[in-house]
Amino acid sequence: MELIEKLNWRYATKKFDSNKTISEQDLDTLKEAVRLSVSSYGLQLYKVLIITDKTIREQLKPASWNQSQITEASHLFVFCNYTDVKPEDIDDFISLTANTRGIEIDNLKGYGDFIKEKLNEKSEMEKTSWLKSQTYIALSNLINACAELKIDACPMEGFEAERYNDILDLKSKGLSAAVIATVGYRHEDDRTQGAPKVRKPSNILFEEI
């Protein structure tokens, strides 16, 4: 399959060519892939910042363990989860669903109430973990879309979320940085690009019951 070939082609790029920039057309495709990601109940309780401003990225680099990808890559994606779920967030989703599908909003009230009830059952710790987990699903779509377009990417957890929150003023927006990804094109000097991909064999990873 072509998908498998491209997934074998991709790797977590450590050194980007700062002279190469993703085209607007390809960037739009990546954004659409993220937008179409699945999420629990379809709520998409996150926001994705796409940072190209060099000054901001220089500020973020020390908060990212001084990893060169932050400033060398074409674009920096910062996936930010909501820090809380408000009833109006659910109401907005129900309204969007009604408008998109041409359904009377009153017919969806029960579903909206069901979602609110289930979320209220979660502890604050469970809710925080759940909100953060949603961003990783969207990140996966970004990585796969990059592979499809032969664009390099590096998903990264090696950063200090609180410092990101301060630099990007995320708390005032009800957001928190969850995971990041640098996206662009590999540098020919990146020594990791030729390394064989290390993955568990299928007979160890999978069990059919």
Order of alpha helices (4+ residues) and beta strands (2+ residues): alpha-alpha-beta-alpha-alpha-beta-alpha-alpha-alpha-beta-alpha-beta-alpha
